Every structure is written in structure tokens, then in C-alpha cells.
Amino acid sequence: MSSTSSLLDALDSGTLAGVRSLLGGLNCGEIAQVLESSPPRERDILWQLVDSELEGEVLQRLSEEVRSYLLARMDTAEVAALTEGWDVDDLADVLQRLPDRVTAEVLEMMSTMDRQRVASSLTYAEDSAGRLMSTDTITVRPDLTVEVVLRYLRRHDALPEITDSLFVVTRDNLYIGRLPLRVLLTAAPNEAVTQLMEQDEHPILADTAKSEVALLFEREDLVSAAVVDAERQLLGRITIDDVVDVIRDDADHSLMSLAGLNEAEETFMPIWNAAPRRLMWLGINLLTALAASTVIGQFQETLDKVIALAVLMPIVASMGGVAGTQTLTVVIRGMALGQIERNNLGWLVNREVLLGAMNGMVWAGAVAAIAGLWFGDATISFIIAAAMVINLVVAALAGVLLPIGLRALNIDPALAGGVALTTVTDIVGFLAFLGLATVFYG
């Protein structure tokens, strides 16, 4: 039985002492998982039973939506106490989602240094490297020897988490490069940092988008990276744990957006919070469905003459929708990975159109044979086959061009691409099928 099931069973039985005991046997990540897997009423009770010494770390590990849900029920002093010692990037994200009055009060309760760090982080855009970075770095100068650097490190109580390199800077804090710990620990004591360091010609600029940072970490197999301003002044560092969060958030965004949902919608969100988020998108889908129905209405006389058309009509639209979605998914993924550029777009369009034509001809033949046997009408077999080929080719073309066009208009392709594509494939499918039927059946 899972931890969540055991805890919820204990809650149902009313044995809070048992629940507290079960929670005490879990680590912070497991407690966070239990809270995210519990409905609101049970979540509130479980949170009250979490060990007060673990609350801050558990809060850090929660999803943004659940964390905001719990913070909204705390006063300023509680928020300040629980977030004490957090990394600047995590703290800035939390404060940005609190009411301005609460944010100001929490900042006021911080030390001057922490307040300045958070205020500085909040000046950067939410999706930028500046917001993602931590200011907790260890720097050394290039003229120091290994022996001096090691003595300097021993003066620290502990190194910042996920420290794989020291950053090399000038006396004016200009970033030069990095000194990997694996190199430092095996070098001769009298060797200079400048002889051992790795030059970093292209550090991450503070205004770089988070998605680009994630791609850089993946491409270069980085564990940490320096963040600098336009003058190459060292501002902080980004570590792999922050990048994993970005990758996860991007994946959540893509998945939820395909259904017209916000990635912030957590599984156990209360009905009154979830309903408005879904209502608007359902309304948009209704408008597109009405547009497709309007097209069908223009061919009412043809449908009255040949009833078989009404039976076969959904096949054309459905096949086009599936084929288009396949192309759309491939293109949106390629865009997210930075693989699609102007110079390779033509090749991609040609490939997808040819794939659409090939698949269209294969399945058009199969459906034509079924329709011919079913209705004993060679004409209707030809009509549905031709309509399927037309719709699959158009679906492939739309699957490539729609996300490119939406991105050019600064509209999220993952959010709007599916609805736009469905509208295109439905309308083109119905037009092709019923238009050809009108020509042949008069």
C-alpha cells in the first residue's frame, strides 16, 4: 500500500496519532508527494501534522499550486519563518505570488543582505536566467595558487549545494572562467588557478530565457553554470536541480496546453477554482465546432439524397485530425528543442506533406474498399478516398505551419495549436468530402 493510501486510511479512521507517526517515517520529498496526492480537506489536516522543523523544506518541494494554496492560509510571520534560508530564486518565486502587502512585510522581516538579493532577483523577468539563478557562489582570482585556494575553502563551514566548480573572477568581479573541483583536488599545491581553469567564452546572460538555459545544460552536460550581466560581471549561478524544474515545468505546460489547461491546475484543485479555467476553452472549442457544423449545413441537400455520406463523413475529419496532431506534436517538440529554423523549415514541410500523402493513399484505399462493400457504390468509394488524401495532406501542412505562425504572433503553439488544427481538419475534411459528393451526385 502506498504512503498516501495508508495516511488517508488512517485519517478516515480518526487516528491522528497514527497519521503523525506515519508522517514521521517519511522524508521531505515523500511528505510533499503525499500532500500533492491528497484532496484539500485531508491536505489541510496533514499539513498541520507535519513536523514544524520540516515544514520549510517540505514547502520547497511542493508544486507551485499546492505551495501557493498553503501559503495563502499563513500569516506574514509564518511565511517569513518557513522561507528563512531558502535560495534567492525559490524565495523570489514565492514572494511574487503573494499579495503585495504580504510580500512587503516578509521583505521587511529579512536581513538587509537577503532583502537586497531578493529585490535584485525580482527585477528580472520570470522566465529568465536572472530569476532562476542563485547568488550563493564561491569565487577565486586567477593569480592564486592551489594551496591558497584550498586554505580558503577550509574556512567555509560548508560549500553551497551542487558545487562542482569554483568561478574565477578578476578583482573587479569580471567573470573569466571556472575551476572544476576535480582539477583542483588533484593539482600540485604550487600551481596557479590561471593554469588550471577552463575559459568560459559564453557564460549565461541574465536575460536568457529559461528554456534556452535548459537546452544549454543538456547540450553541454553541465552541472552548474555562471550567470553574468552585459558587462560580464558575475551575478550568480544556475545548478542542475533548477534546470530539472524548468524541464518538468515545460513538459507540464506542453501536456496541459494540448487540452487547453493551465499547468498550474493541480489534480485535486477545488471545483470552483478549476471550472473557470476549463469553461473558457470549452467555449472556444464550441465556436470551432459550430464553424464545422455550418460547413455541413451548406450541403444539406446532398446529405438528404445520399444517407451513406452521413455515416462515412466522420471518418474523413477524424483521420485528418489524428494525422495533423501527429505532425503538430513533432513540430512543437522540435520548436521546444530549438531544432526548427528558417533554413530547414522547407525540408520539414515537404517531408510532412509527403508523409500525409502516403498515409492518405494507404488508408484511403482501405476505407474505399470498406465503403464499396458496405454500400455497393463505387462512386462513394472514390469520393471518400479522394477526400481522405486531400484532408491528410492539408492536415500535415497545417500541422507544420500553424505552430510556426502562432509563434510569430507570440501565441503559445502548445495552447492554441490543437484547437486551430482541429478546426482546419474538420472544415477541410467536410468541404472535400461533401463538395466532391455534390459534384458527383448533383
C-alpha positions as CSV (number, residue, x, y, z in Angstrom):
1,M,0.0,0.0,0.0
2,S,1.3,3.5,-0.9
3,S,2.2,6.1,1.8
4,T,-0.7,8.2,0.6
5,S,-3.2,5.4,0.9
6,S,-2.0,4.5,4.4
7,L,-2.2,8.0,5.6
8,L,-5.7,8.6,4.1
9,D,-6.9,5.4,5.6
10,A,-5.5,6.5,9.0
11,L,-7.3,9.9,8.6
12,D,-10.6,8.2,7.8
13,S,-10.3,6.1,10.9
14,G,-9.7,9.2,13.0
15,T,-6.4,8.1,14.5
16,L,-4.3,11.3,14.2
17,A,-1.6,9.9,16.3
18,G,-1.2,7.1,13.7
19,V,-1.1,9.7,10.9
20,R,1.6,11.7,12.7
21,S,3.6,8.5,13.2
22,L,3.4,7.6,9.6
23,L,4.4,11.1,8.5
24,G,7.4,10.9,10.8
25,G,8.7,7.9,8.9
26,L,8.7,9.8,5.6
27,N,11.4,12.1,4.2
28,C,10.5,15.7,3.0
29,G,10.1,14.6,-0.7
30,E,7.7,11.8,0.3
31,I,5.7,14.1,2.5
32,A,5.4,16.6,-0.3
33,Q,4.2,13.8,-2.6
34,V,1.5,12.8,0.0
35,L,0.3,16.4,0.3
36,E,0.0,16.8,-3.5
37,S,-1.9,13.5,-3.7
38,S,-4.5,14.4,-1.1
39,P,-7.8,16.3,-1.6
40,P,-8.0,19.8,0.0
41,R,-9.6,18.8,3.3
42,E,-7.2,15.9,4.0
43,R,-4.3,18.1,2.8
44,D,-5.1,20.7,5.4
45,I,-5.1,18.2,8.2
46,L,-1.9,16.5,7.0
47,W,-0.1,19.8,6.8
48,Q,-1.0,20.6,10.5
49,L,0.6,17.3,11.5
50,V,3.9,17.8,9.6
51,D,6.9,18.3,12.0
52,S,7.5,22.1,12.3
53,E,11.2,21.6,11.7
54,L,10.5,20.0,8.3
55,E,7.8,22.4,7.1
56,G,10.2,24.8,5.3
57,E,11.9,22.0,3.3
58,V,8.6,20.3,2.6
59,L,7.2,23.6,1.3
60,Q,10.1,24.0,-1.1
61,R,9.5,20.6,-2.6
62,L,5.8,21.2,-3.3
63,S,4.4,22.1,-6.7
64,E,3.8,25.8,-7.2
65,E,0.0,25.5,-7.0
66,V,-0.1,23.4,-3.8
67,R,2.6,25.6,-2.2
68,S,0.6,28.8,-3.0
69,Y,-2.6,27.1,-1.6
70,L,-0.8,26.5,1.8
71,L,0.9,29.9,1.9
72,A,-2.4,31.7,1.3
73,R,-3.5,30.3,4.7
74,M,-0.5,31.6,6.6
75,D,0.2,35.0,8.2
76,T,3.3,37.0,7.4
77,A,5.4,35.8,10.3
78,E,4.8,32.1,9.3
79,V,5.7,32.8,5.7
80,A,8.9,34.6,6.8
81,A,9.9,31.8,9.2
82,L,9.2,29.0,6.8
83,T,11.1,30.6,3.9
84,E,14.2,31.5,6.0
85,G,17.3,30.1,4.5
86,W,15.8,29.5,1.1
87,D,17.7,30.1,-2.1
88,V,17.0,33.5,-3.6
89,D,15.4,32.1,-6.7
90,D,13.0,30.0,-4.8
91,L,12.1,32.8,-2.4
92,A,11.6,35.3,-5.3
93,D,9.1,32.9,-6.9
94,V,7.1,32.5,-3.7
95,L,7.0,36.2,-3.0
96,Q,5.9,37.1,-6.5
97,R,2.7,35.1,-6.0
98,L,1.8,36.6,-2.6
99,P,-0.2,39.7,-2.2
100,D,1.9,42.9,-2.4
101,R,1.2,43.7,1.2
102,V,2.4,40.3,2.4
103,T,5.5,40.5,0.2
104,A,6.4,43.9,1.6
105,E,6.0,42.6,5.2
106,V,8.1,39.5,4.5
107,L,10.9,41.5,2.9
108,E,10.9,43.9,5.9
109,M,11.5,40.9,8.2
110,M,14.6,39.8,6.3
111,S,18.1,40.8,6.8
112,T,19.4,43.7,4.7
113,M,21.6,41.4,2.6
114,D,18.8,38.9,1.9
115,R,16.3,41.7,1.1
116,Q,18.7,43.1,-1.4
117,R,19.3,39.8,-3.0
118,V,15.6,39.0,-3.4
119,A,14.8,42.5,-4.6
120,S,17.6,42.2,-7.2
121,S,16.2,38.8,-8.4
122,L,12.7,40.3,-8.7
123,T,13.9,42.8,-11.2
124,Y,14.5,40.0,-13.8
125,A,11.7,38.6,-16.0
126,E,10.0,35.5,-14.5
127,D,11.2,33.2,-17.4
128,S,14.8,34.5,-17.4
129,A,18.1,33.1,-16.1
130,G,18.3,36.0,-13.7
131,R,15.2,34.8,-11.9
132,L,16.5,31.2,-12.0
133,M,20.0,31.8,-10.6
134,S,21.2,31.6,-7.0
135,T,23.7,34.2,-5.7
136,D,25.4,31.6,-3.5
137,T,28.7,31.3,-5.3
138,I,32.4,30.8,-4.4
139,T,34.8,32.8,-6.4
140,V,38.6,32.8,-6.7
141,R,41.1,35.0,-8.5
142,P,43.3,33.7,-11.3
143,D,46.7,34.5,-9.6
144,L,46.1,32.4,-6.5
145,T,47.8,29.0,-6.1
146,V,46.0,25.7,-5.4
147,E,47.3,25.8,-1.8
148,V,45.8,29.2,-1.1
149,V,42.5,28.2,-2.7
150,L,42.3,25.1,-0.5
151,R,43.0,27.0,2.6
152,Y,40.3,29.5,1.6
153,L,37.8,26.7,1.1
154,R,38.6,25.2,4.5
155,R,37.5,28.4,6.1
156,H,33.9,27.7,5.0
157,D,31.6,25.7,7.2
158,A,30.2,24.1,4.0
159,L,30.2,24.6,0.3
160,P,27.0,25.5,-1.5
161,E,25.0,22.5,-2.6
162,I,25.8,21.1,-6.1
163,T,29.2,22.8,-6.2
164,D,31.2,21.2,-9.0
165,S,33.3,24.3,-9.9
166,L,34.7,27.5,-8.5
167,F,34.2,30.6,-10.5
168,V,37.3,32.6,-11.5
169,V,36.9,36.4,-11.5
170,T,39.1,39.5,-11.5
171,R,39.4,41.9,-8.7
172,D,36.5,43.8,-10.3
173,N,34.3,40.7,-10.3
174,L,34.6,40.2,-14.1
175,Y,33.9,36.5,-14.9
176,I,36.8,34.7,-16.6
177,G,36.1,31.0,-16.3
178,R,35.7,28.1,-14.0
179,L,37.9,25.8,-11.9
180,P,36.5,22.3,-11.6
181,L,36.9,20.7,-8.2
182,R,38.1,17.5,-9.8
183,V,41.0,19.5,-11.2
184,L,41.6,21.5,-8.0
185,L,41.8,18.5,-5.8
186,T,44.4,16.6,-7.9
187,A,46.6,19.6,-8.8
188,A,50.0,20.4,-7.3
189,P,49.9,22.9,-4.4
190,N,52.0,25.5,-6.2
191,E,50.1,25.5,-9.5
192,A,48.2,28.7,-10.2
193,V,44.5,28.9,-10.9
194,T,45.1,30.5,-14.2
195,Q,47.0,27.4,-15.4
196,L,44.1,25.0,-14.3
197,M,41.0,27.0,-15.1
198,E,38.7,26.4,-18.0
199,Q,38.0,29.5,-20.1
200,D,34.3,30.3,-20.5
201,E,33.8,32.4,-23.6
202,H,30.0,32.3,-23.5
203,P,28.5,32.4,-19.9
204,I,24.8,32.7,-19.5
205,L,23.4,36.2,-19.7
206,A,20.9,37.1,-17.0
207,D,18.2,37.9,-19.6
208,T,18.5,34.5,-21.3
209,A,15.2,32.6,-21.4
210,K,14.9,29.6,-19.1
211,S,14.2,27.3,-22.0
212,E,17.5,28.2,-23.6
213,V,19.3,27.6,-20.3
214,A,17.8,24.1,-20.2
215,L,18.9,23.4,-23.7
216,L,22.4,24.6,-22.9
217,F,22.7,22.4,-19.9
218,E,21.5,19.4,-22.0
219,R,23.9,20.2,-24.8
220,E,26.9,20.8,-22.7
221,D,26.2,18.2,-19.9
222,L,26.5,21.0,-17.3
223,V,26.0,20.6,-13.6
224,S,26.3,24.3,-12.9
225,A,26.9,27.5,-14.9
226,A,27.8,31.1,-14.3
227,V,25.3,33.9,-14.9
228,V,26.6,37.3,-15.9
229,D,25.3,40.8,-16.9
230,A,26.0,42.5,-20.2
231,E,29.4,43.8,-18.8
232,R,30.3,40.2,-17.8
233,Q,30.0,40.9,-14.1
234,L,29.3,37.7,-12.2
235,L,25.8,37.7,-10.8
236,G,25.3,34.1,-9.6
237,R,25.0,30.6,-10.8
238,I,22.4,28.1,-12.1
239,T,22.5,24.5,-11.0
240,I,21.2,21.3,-12.5
241,D,18.4,20.9,-9.9
242,D,16.9,24.3,-11.1
243,V,17.1,23.2,-14.7
244,V,15.3,19.9,-13.9
245,D,12.5,22.0,-12.5
246,V,12.4,24.0,-15.7
247,I,12.3,20.9,-17.9
248,R,9.5,19.5,-15.7
249,D,7.5,22.7,-15.9
250,D,7.9,22.9,-19.7
251,A,6.7,19.3,-20.0
252,D,3.7,20.0,-17.8
253,H,3.0,23.1,-19.8
254,S,3.1,21.3,-23.1
255,L,0.9,18.4,-21.9
256,M,-1.7,20.6,-20.2
257,S,-1.8,23.1,-23.0
258,L,-2.8,20.4,-25.5
259,A,-6.0,20.2,-23.6
260,G,-6.4,23.9,-23.2
261,L,-5.5,23.8,-19.5
262,N,-3.0,25.7,-17.4
263,E,-0.1,23.7,-16.0
264,A,-0.9,25.3,-12.6
265,E,-4.1,23.2,-12.4
266,E,-3.2,20.5,-9.8
267,T,-5.0,17.2,-9.6
268,F,-7.1,18.0,-6.5
269,M,-7.9,21.6,-7.2
270,P,-11.3,22.6,-5.8
271,I,-14.2,22.6,-8.3
272,W,-14.8,26.3,-8.1
273,N,-11.2,27.1,-9.0
274,A,-10.9,24.5,-11.8
275,A,-14.2,25.2,-13.5
276,P,-13.5,28.8,-14.9
277,R,-10.1,27.6,-16.3
278,R,-11.9,24.9,-18.4
279,L,-15.1,26.8,-19.2
280,M,-13.4,29.3,-21.5
281,W,-11.6,26.7,-23.5
282,L,-14.7,24.6,-23.9
283,G,-16.4,27.7,-25.2
284,I,-13.7,28.3,-27.8
285,N,-14.0,24.6,-28.9
286,L,-17.8,25.1,-29.2
287,L,-17.2,28.0,-31.6
288,T,-14.9,25.9,-33.8
289,A,-17.4,23.1,-33.8
290,L,-20.2,25.5,-34.9
291,A,-18.0,26.6,-37.7
292,A,-17.6,23.0,-38.9
293,S,-21.3,22.4,-38.5
294,T,-22.0,25.5,-40.6
295,V,-20.0,23.9,-43.4
296,I,-22.0,20.7,-43.1
297,G,-25.2,22.7,-43.3
298,Q,-24.3,24.0,-46.7
299,F,-24.6,20.5,-48.1
300,Q,-27.9,19.5,-46.5
301,E,-29.5,18.7,-49.9
302,T,-26.6,16.3,-50.8
303,L,-26.9,14.6,-47.4
304,D,-30.6,14.1,-47.9
305,K,-30.0,12.4,-51.2
306,V,-27.2,10.1,-50.1
307,I,-27.6,8.9,-46.5
308,A,-24.4,7.0,-46.6
309,L,-22.5,10.3,-46.6
310,A,-23.6,11.0,-43.1
311,V,-22.3,7.6,-42.0
312,L,-18.9,8.0,-43.6
313,M,-18.4,11.7,-43.0
314,P,-16.8,11.5,-39.5
315,I,-14.1,9.2,-40.8
316,V,-12.6,11.9,-43.0
317,A,-12.4,14.5,-40.3
318,S,-11.2,12.1,-37.7
319,M,-8.3,10.7,-39.8
320,G,-7.3,14.3,-40.7
321,G,-7.3,15.3,-37.0
322,V,-5.1,12.4,-35.9
323,A,-2.6,12.9,-38.8
324,G,-2.5,16.6,-38.1
325,T,-1.9,16.1,-34.4
326,Q,1.0,13.8,-35.1
327,T,2.7,16.4,-37.2
328,L,1.8,19.2,-34.7
329,T,3.3,17.2,-31.9
330,V,6.6,16.6,-33.8
331,V,6.8,20.3,-34.8
332,I,6.1,21.7,-31.3
333,R,8.7,19.4,-29.8
334,G,11.2,20.4,-32.4
335,M,10.5,24.1,-31.7
336,A,10.9,23.5,-27.9
337,L,14.3,21.8,-28.6
338,G,15.4,24.7,-30.8
339,Q,15.7,22.4,-33.8
340,I,13.4,24.2,-36.3
341,E,14.9,27.2,-38.1
342,R,14.1,29.1,-41.3
343,N,16.7,27.1,-43.3
344,N,15.2,23.7,-42.5
345,L,11.5,24.6,-42.5
346,G,11.1,23.9,-46.2
347,W,12.5,20.4,-45.9
348,L,10.2,19.7,-42.9
349,V,7.1,20.9,-44.8
350,N,8.0,18.7,-47.8
351,R,8.5,15.7,-45.6
352,E,5.3,16.0,-43.7
353,V,3.2,16.7,-46.8
354,L,4.7,13.6,-48.5
355,L,4.0,11.6,-45.3
356,G,0.5,12.8,-45.3
357,A,0.0,11.9,-49.0
358,M,1.5,8.4,-48.5
359,N,-0.6,7.7,-45.4
360,G,-3.6,9.2,-47.1
361,M,-3.3,6.9,-50.1
362,V,-2.8,3.8,-48.0
363,W,-5.8,4.3,-45.7
364,A,-7.9,5.9,-48.5
365,G,-7.6,2.6,-50.4
366,A,-8.6,0.6,-47.3
367,V,-11.6,2.8,-46.5
368,A,-12.7,2.9,-50.1
369,A,-12.8,-0.9,-50.2
370,I,-14.8,-1.0,-47.0
371,A,-17.3,1.7,-48.2
372,G,-17.7,-0.1,-51.6
373,L,-18.5,-3.4,-49.9
374,W,-20.7,-1.7,-47.3
375,F,-22.9,0.4,-49.7
376,G,-22.2,-1.3,-53.0
377,D,-21.4,2.1,-54.6
378,A,-18.1,2.7,-56.4
379,T,-18.7,6.4,-56.6
380,I,-18.9,6.9,-52.8
381,S,-15.7,4.8,-52.6
382,F,-13.9,7.2,-54.8
383,I,-15.3,10.3,-53.0
384,I,-14.2,9.2,-49.6
385,A,-10.7,8.1,-50.8
386,A,-10.1,11.4,-52.6
387,A,-11.4,13.4,-49.6
388,M,-9.1,11.5,-47.2
389,V,-6.0,12.1,-49.3
390,I,-6.8,15.8,-49.5
391,N,-7.5,16.1,-45.8
392,L,-4.4,14.3,-44.7
393,V,-2.2,16.4,-46.9
394,V,-3.8,19.6,-45.7
395,A,-3.6,18.3,-42.1
396,A,0.2,17.7,-42.5
397,L,0.7,21.2,-44.0
398,A,-1.3,22.8,-41.2
399,G,0.5,20.8,-38.5
400,V,3.8,22.4,-39.6
401,L,2.7,25.9,-40.5
402,L,0.2,26.6,-37.7
403,P,2.7,26.4,-34.8
404,I,5.2,28.4,-36.8
405,G,2.6,31.1,-37.5
406,L,1.3,31.1,-33.9
407,R,4.8,31.6,-32.5
408,A,5.4,34.5,-34.9
409,L,2.3,36.1,-33.4
410,N,3.6,35.4,-29.9
411,I,0.8,32.9,-29.2
412,D,1.7,29.7,-27.5
413,P,1.6,26.9,-30.1
414,A,1.0,24.2,-27.5
415,L,-2.0,26.1,-26.2
416,A,-3.7,27.2,-29.4
417,G,-2.3,24.8,-32.0
418,G,-4.6,21.8,-31.2
419,V,-7.8,23.8,-31.5
420,A,-6.7,25.6,-34.6
421,L,-5.6,22.3,-36.2
422,T,-8.9,20.6,-35.4
423,T,-10.8,23.4,-36.9
424,V,-8.8,23.2,-40.1
425,T,-9.0,19.4,-40.5
426,D,-12.8,19.4,-39.7
427,I,-13.6,22.1,-42.2
428,V,-11.3,20.9,-45.0
429,G,-12.5,17.3,-44.4
430,F,-16.2,18.2,-44.6
431,L,-15.6,20.5,-47.6
432,A,-13.7,18.0,-49.6
433,F,-16.0,15.0,-48.8
434,L,-19.3,16.8,-49.2
435,G,-18.1,19.0,-52.0
436,L,-17.0,16.0,-54.1
437,A,-20.3,14.3,-53.3
438,T,-22.2,17.3,-54.5
439,V,-20.3,17.3,-57.8
440,F,-20.9,13.6,-58.4
441,Y,-24.4,13.2,-57.0
442,G,-25.7,16.7,-58.1
